[in-house]
Amino acid sequence: MTSGSGNPVALITGAAHGIGKGIAARLARSGHTVVVFDINRERGAHVAAAIEHEHGVESLALAGDTGSEDDVRAGVDEIRQRFGRLDALVNNAGNPDPSSVSLDQLERTMWDRYLEVNLTGYFLVAKHAVPLLRERCGAIVNIASIHALQSDTDHNMAYAATKGGIVAFTHALALSEGPRVRVNCISPGWIDVRDEEERRSSPLRDIDHAQHPAGRVGLPRDVAALTAFLLSDEAGFITGQNFIADGGMTRKMIFAK
């Protein structure tokens, strides 16, 4: 039985914390019915309940692993049965931490898990969500990282490879699904994803903020605002693009002095 609400429906993966949580709250403020899909059942349910309480819109929590096609299929089927529509997809779930393991120590199992969660998961969710999105001329935003564009010396090959794959997957999907479905990508830089209480009790250093041309480290709300725009009708002429939200860091030349 479908919901009687005429609100647009947005599916956000990895929405129980950090950037995904911020995006879910931002879309709820703009009137979306929000589906929180996360592997952490308890935290996902808490976020969905908080969204309903704070923003007065319907929210559904679904527990599942985006690397599992069975979980993804079941989740999208639940959306179809509950709401009968899907207007927006935000692919965000993934392993947030670079591997920091040198190439000769990087185990195949770790490499495969990064691919499964950070890249294959995006493919699986898009695969099962696209039929509903086509019906609504919907939009997808994939969350990648500036690690898709540049690297440091912390041995993050697996992480960077998956993020680069997300950017490529984005423009390929935009071409294959256009014009009915628009697909864009956001590559965040340093985003402080800690809970507000932790940010207050253990603030970042002045140098952490000052090194950014924008004057501060990013917050989930920065990525959320850009996501909301890219999903909106106002971005109707934008597809296949990767937007960098990093406070200007990728434009900063750094030389040893």
Secondary structure, 3 states (H helix, E strand, C coil): CCCCCCCCEEEEECCCCHHHHHHHHHHHHCCCEEEEEECCHHHHHHHHHHHHHHHCCCEEEEECCCCCHHHHHHHHHHHHHHHCCCCEEEECCCCCCCCCCCHHHCCHHHHHHHHHHHHHHHHHHHHHHHHHHHHHCCEEEEECCHHHCCCCCCCCHHHHHHHHHHHHHHHHHHHHHCCCCEEEEEEECCECCCCHHHHHHCCCCHHHHHCCCCCCCECHHHHHHHHHHHHCHHHCCCCCCEEEECCCHHHCCCCCC
